Amino acid sequence: MIVGILKEIKAAENRVSMTPAGAEAMRARGHRVLVEKSAGVGSGFSDEDYRQSGAEILGGPAEICAQAELVMHVKEPQPSEFGLLRPGQMVFTYFHFAASEPLTRAMIDNGAVSIAYETISGPGHSLPLLTPMSEVAGRMAAQQAAKYSERAQGGRGILLGGVPGVPPATVLVIGGGVVGTHAAQMACGLGAKVYLLDTNLDRLRHLAEVMPKNCFALMSSQATIRELAKEADVIIGAVLLHGAKAPKLVTREMLSTLKPGTVLIDVAIDQGGCFETSRPTTHQQPTYEVDGILHYCVANMPGAVPLTSTMALTNATLPYALALADQGWKKLARNNSGVRDGINIALGKVTYRGVAEAFGLDYTPVEDLLAE
């Protein structure tokens, strides 16, 4: 199969969807790998590195999309790429469709097979391709919280860990999944007082056992969020509903109850954000202020650490990419329920219920397409 690796063109996105080592593994299985010129430079991989791995370097996305049967990205295709994709062509990337109706309709119109990293499932309802970037984003959330709590950055001028004789910052993390746990671990490591909220009692029991003593795992509710938000110096939104829009857990009205200069970090922004006042920002302009509250809503946080992120992502995605290249999407999906969960749109049909419900579109079970 011909596999195409596109250069990321989203603002300040320096990751690449496959390392040279991944390309070498593809070649070893007999697949042809096309890499867009300079695709890996932002992550520290030169075109020559890819050539030595057996890949071919092409000049632009049109050339790659015209030939590739499997196209790989890190972030969702951008408008300039919508028309380059064709019916039946596999596109394997993070889509987060529920956050963007234009993207959803574009991928319906071009007829490609959209296989979303973020909804491929693993054992125990895990999300194996979302996990590595969630780990990065969670840890980065705590780093950004520390940075933007500085007065020069618009925060309250508070050190997360405090010093002897001065209390530490209070950090509220909403969501006890991969993002929230890693954010809480980092904030705890810096010495902050951390409240970690979740709605799953079994998960809370686990967190209570494994988290540091300065982390308090509590049952989440709107009442609890309202009360703890008043105390917080930082609020990290880490809520995920698989393939659907994130719920709005901090409202505009609540902002008036927060301390001036409180920092809101919305890691759920790819899924529409879990704060009512959230809107996507970029690494170049990462923050904005609403009612005296600082918002950080960068939609591709791991793109700021592309070397770490690219290696972690390839570790997770390569086995699936190899299987797709070996078998094609229909054969693989028939035999692998986790991959079936990843097929969000195919051949002009919305095959993921959460995406259909987000925009009032018709839903077609992917099994109907696999039977054809």
C-alpha positions as a printed Julia matrix, in Angstrom:
372×3 Matrix{Float64}:
   0.0    0.0    0.0
   1.08   3.6   -0.55
   1.2    5.53   2.72
   1.39   9.34   2.72
   2.79  11.43   5.58
   1.62  15.04   5.31
   3.29  18.08   6.8
   1.24  19.71   9.56
  -0.04  23.15   8.58
  -2.12  24.04  11.62
  -0.68  27.06  13.45
   2.46  26.25  15.49
   2.02  22.51  14.94
   5.48  20.97  14.75
   4.65  17.3   15.22
   4.73  14.75  12.41
   2.58  11.63  12.2
   5.43   9.16  11.74
   9.11   9.07  12.67
  11.76   7.79  10.27
  11.85   4.6   12.34
   8.14   4.17  11.68
   8.69   4.69   7.96
  11.4    2.03   8.04
   8.98  -0.4    9.68
   6.44   0.32   6.95
   9.02  -0.31   4.25
  10.01  -3.59   5.92
   6.4   -4.76   5.47
   6.53  -3.94   1.77
   4.67  -0.63   1.81
   5.69   2.5   -0.05
   6.01   5.61   2.13
   5.66   9.14   0.75
   6.69  12.01   3.03
   5.97  15.66   2.31
   9.12  17.79   2.15
  10.17  19.16   5.57
   7.33  17.3    7.33
   9.61  16.15  10.14
  11.82  19.21  10.57
   9.81  20.64  13.46
  10.27  17.4   15.37
  13.98  17.18  14.63
  13.82  14.74  11.67
  15.37  15.8    8.36
  14.29  14.74   4.89
  17.52  12.79   4.68
  16.55  10.85   7.81
  13.4    9.73   6.0
  15.27   8.92   2.8
  17.62   6.69   4.74
  14.59   4.91   6.18
  13.42   4.1    2.66
  10.77   6.8    2.3
  10.33   9.05  -0.73
  10.22  12.85  -0.31
   7.59  14.71  -2.33
   7.09  18.43  -2.68
   3.52  19.04  -1.57
   0.27  17.62  -0.21
  -1.43  17.41  -3.61
   1.21  14.98  -4.9
   0.93  12.81  -1.82
  -2.88  12.77  -1.66
  -3.08  11.92  -5.37
  -1.09   8.73  -4.82
  -1.55   7.61  -1.22
  -4.18   5.07  -0.22
  -3.58   5.81   3.47
  -2.96   9.44   4.44
  -1.63  10.19   7.9
  -1.75  13.47   9.82
  -1.45  14.52  13.46
  -4.17  17.17  13.52
  -7.36  17.31  11.49
  -7.14  18.22   7.78
  -7.27  21.94   7.17
  -9.58  23.63   4.61
  -6.86  23.76   1.96
  -6.62  19.96   2.16
 -10.33  19.07   2.09
 -10.48  18.94  -1.7
  -7.31  16.87  -2.01
  -8.87  13.86  -0.3
 -10.91  11.44  -2.35
 -13.64   8.83  -1.92
 -12.47   5.65  -0.24
  -9.08   7.08   0.73
  -8.17   6.33   4.35
  -7.29   9.36   6.48
  -5.81   8.46   9.87
  -5.41  11.32  12.36
  -6.93  13.19  15.3
 -10.23  14.56  13.99
 -12.29  15.67  17.03
 -15.26  16.05  14.69
 -17.76  17.03  17.38
 -15.94  20.35  17.8
 -16.21  21.36  14.11
 -19.24  21.12  11.86
 -17.35  22.5    8.8
 -14.73  19.75   9.12
 -17.43  17.12   9.58
 -19.36  18.21   6.49
 -16.16  18.47   4.42
 -15.16  14.9    5.22
 -18.7   13.72   4.42
 -18.54  15.53   1.08
 -15.15  14.19  -0.02
 -16.12  10.58   0.72
 -12.86   9.67   2.47
 -12.7    7.13   5.28
 -11.99   9.15   8.41
 -10.35   7.0   11.08
  -9.97   9.03  14.26
  -7.1    8.35  16.64
  -9.19   9.63  19.53
 -12.02   7.09  19.26
 -10.11   3.89  18.54
 -10.72   1.78  21.62
  -8.69  -0.78  23.51
  -9.21  -3.2   26.39
 -11.3   -1.91  29.28
 -12.72   1.02  27.27
  -9.24   2.53  26.99
  -8.3    4.95  24.21
  -4.8    3.81  23.24
  -4.11   6.47  20.61
  -5.47   9.34  22.67
  -3.55   8.29  25.78
   0.0    9.39  24.81
  -1.05  12.9   23.81
  -3.34  13.11  26.85
  -0.34  12.3   29.0
   1.64  15.08  27.34
  -1.23  17.57  27.5
  -1.92  16.81  31.15
   1.68  17.38  32.17
   1.86  20.5   30.04
  -1.31  21.83  31.68
   0.45  21.95  35.04
   3.52  23.58  33.48
   1.37  26.23  31.82
  -0.57  26.75  35.04
   2.68  27.5   36.86
   3.82  29.85  34.1
   0.6   31.83  33.73
   0.12  32.14  37.47
   3.02  34.58  37.33
   1.92  38.21  37.51
   3.88  39.15  34.39
   1.81  36.59  32.47
  -1.52  37.89  33.76
  -1.96  35.54  36.71
  -2.32  36.22  40.41
   1.43  36.26  41.02
   1.44  33.03  42.97
   4.01  30.25  43.12
   2.25  26.91  42.79
   4.29  25.28  45.52
   4.52  28.27  47.83
   7.57  28.56  50.13
   8.07  27.87  53.86
   5.69  30.14  55.71
   3.55  30.89  52.63
   0.77  28.52  51.51
   0.88  26.86  48.09
  -1.57  27.52  45.28
  -4.83  25.6   45.1
  -5.35  23.73  41.82
  -8.74  22.32  40.84
  -8.59  19.56  38.21
 -11.96  18.57  36.75
 -11.76  15.05  35.33
  -9.79  12.12  36.71
  -8.85  10.43  33.44
  -5.44  10.39  31.79
  -5.21  14.18  31.29
  -6.46  15.03  34.76
  -4.32  12.47  36.53
  -1.12  13.62  34.83
  -1.99  17.27  35.42
  -2.62  16.55  39.09
   0.6   14.56  39.45
   2.65  17.42  38.02
   0.87  20.05  40.12
   1.36  17.9   43.22
   5.02  17.51  42.35
   5.35  21.29  42.29
   3.86  21.38  45.79
   0.36  22.69  45.06
  -2.76  21.7   46.96
  -4.76  19.76  44.37
  -8.42  18.8   44.19
  -9.04  16.1   41.57
 -12.7   15.55  40.65
 -14.37  12.65  38.88
 -17.84  11.1   38.72
 -16.69   7.46  38.85
 -16.46   6.18  42.41
 -14.21   3.25  41.51
 -11.86   5.65  39.77
 -11.84   7.92  42.83
 -10.96   4.97  45.07
  -8.03   4.17  42.8
  -6.88   7.79  42.7
  -7.1    8.05  46.48
  -4.69   5.11  46.74
  -2.11   6.14  44.16
  -2.0    9.94  44.19
   0.29  11.99  46.49
  -0.98  13.13  49.87
  -1.45  16.7   48.66
  -4.04  15.48  46.13
  -7.65  15.15  47.28
  -9.84  12.98  45.05
 -13.48  14.05  45.33
 -16.79  13.19  43.7
 -17.6   15.76  41.04
 -20.85  17.68  40.91
 -21.86  21.16  39.83
 -22.17  22.18  43.48
 -18.67  20.9   44.27
 -17.19  22.65  41.24
 -18.87  25.94  42.18
 -17.52  25.83  45.74
 -13.98  24.7   44.96
 -13.67  27.12  42.03
 -13.96  30.01  44.5
 -10.92  28.69  46.37
  -8.83  27.8   43.32
  -5.91  29.73  41.88
  -5.89  27.43  38.83
  -8.69  25.38  37.26
  -7.75  22.68  34.75
 -10.56  21.3   32.59
  -9.8   17.69  31.7
 -13.21  16.23  30.87
 -13.67  13.91  27.9
 -16.83  12.42  26.44
 -15.69   9.98  23.78
 -16.28  11.5   20.35
 -18.79  14.06  21.65
 -18.74  17.69  22.76
 -17.38  18.39  26.22
 -19.91  19.56  28.82
 -19.72  23.19  30.02
 -18.8   22.79  33.68
 -17.62  26.32  34.48
 -20.16  28.91  33.37
 -19.74  32.58  32.51
 -21.75  33.42  35.62
 -19.27  31.54  37.82
 -16.37  33.73  36.71
 -17.57  36.53  38.97
 -17.05  34.23  41.98
 -13.42  33.44  41.13
 -10.36  35.24  42.41
  -9.13  37.91  39.96
  -6.25  36.47  37.95
  -7.34  32.84  38.35
  -5.94  30.76  35.49
  -8.28  28.49  33.5
  -6.56  25.79  31.43
  -9.04  24.07  29.08
  -7.49  20.84  27.82
 -10.91  19.79  26.47
 -10.86  22.6   23.9
 -10.41  20.07  21.05
 -13.87  18.8   21.97
 -15.39  22.25  22.24
 -14.09  23.1   25.72
 -15.53  22.49  29.18
 -15.66  26.18  30.21
 -18.48  28.28  28.78
 -16.09  31.14  27.99
 -13.5   28.97  26.24
 -12.46  29.52  22.64
  -9.49  27.97  20.83
  -6.17  29.79  21.06
  -2.73  29.2   19.56
   0.8   28.86  20.87
   1.53  32.33  19.45
  -1.41  33.89  21.32
  -2.23  31.34  24.0
  -4.29  33.36  26.47
  -7.07  35.9   26.74
  -9.0   37.44  29.61
 -12.7   37.35  30.41
 -13.98  39.25  33.45
 -10.49  39.33  34.96
  -9.99  35.57  34.55
  -7.1   34.33  32.4
  -7.99  31.6   29.88
  -5.45  29.25  28.23
  -7.18  27.2   25.5
  -4.46  26.06  23.07
  -5.99  23.36  20.89
  -2.76  21.5   20.13
  -0.83  21.69  23.39
   1.5   18.73  22.65
   2.66  20.57  19.52
   4.84  22.73  21.76
   7.0   19.69  22.62
   7.06  17.99  19.2
  10.06  15.71  19.69
   8.56  14.06  22.77
   5.06  14.09  21.26
   6.0   12.66  17.87
   7.92   9.77  19.36
   5.14   9.0   21.83
   2.5    9.22  19.11
   4.33   6.95  16.68
   4.84   4.38  19.43
   1.06   4.19  19.77
  -0.17   4.64  16.18
   2.36   2.58  14.22
   0.84  -0.86  14.96
  -2.54   0.39  13.75
  -1.05   2.08  10.68
   0.76  -1.13   9.78
  -2.44  -3.14  10.17
  -4.41  -0.67   8.02
  -1.73  -0.81   5.34
  -1.57  -4.6    5.49
  -5.32  -5.28   5.46
  -7.25  -2.17   4.43
  -9.93  -0.58   6.58
 -12.81  -2.94   5.87
 -10.99  -6.18   6.57
  -9.3   -4.78   9.67
 -12.51  -3.28  11.04
 -14.44  -6.52  10.54
 -11.96  -8.3   12.79
 -11.09  -5.52  15.23
 -13.84  -3.81  17.22
 -11.41  -1.16  18.49
 -10.66  -0.03  14.93
 -14.39  -0.1   14.12
 -14.84   2.43  16.93
 -12.31   4.67  15.2
 -14.23   4.99  11.95
 -16.16   8.24  12.35
 -17.1    9.03   8.75
 -16.83   6.72   5.75
 -17.9    7.01   2.13
 -20.09  10.02   2.88
 -21.8    8.47   5.91
 -21.43   9.46   9.58
 -20.61   6.22  11.37
 -19.97   7.53  14.89
 -23.08   8.27  16.89
 -21.6   11.13  18.94
 -20.65  13.02  15.79
 -24.09  12.55  14.23
 -25.8   13.74  17.4
 -23.53  16.79  17.72
 -24.85  18.25  14.45
 -28.2   16.52  13.93
 -26.89  14.35  11.07
 -28.03  10.92   9.97
 -26.17   8.07  11.66
 -25.16   4.93   9.8
 -23.69   2.02  11.81
 -20.29   1.22  10.39
 -21.31  -2.46  10.28
 -23.7   -1.54   7.44
 -20.75  -0.39   5.33
 -18.59  -3.34   6.27
 -21.29  -5.72   5.07
 -21.28  -4.23   1.57
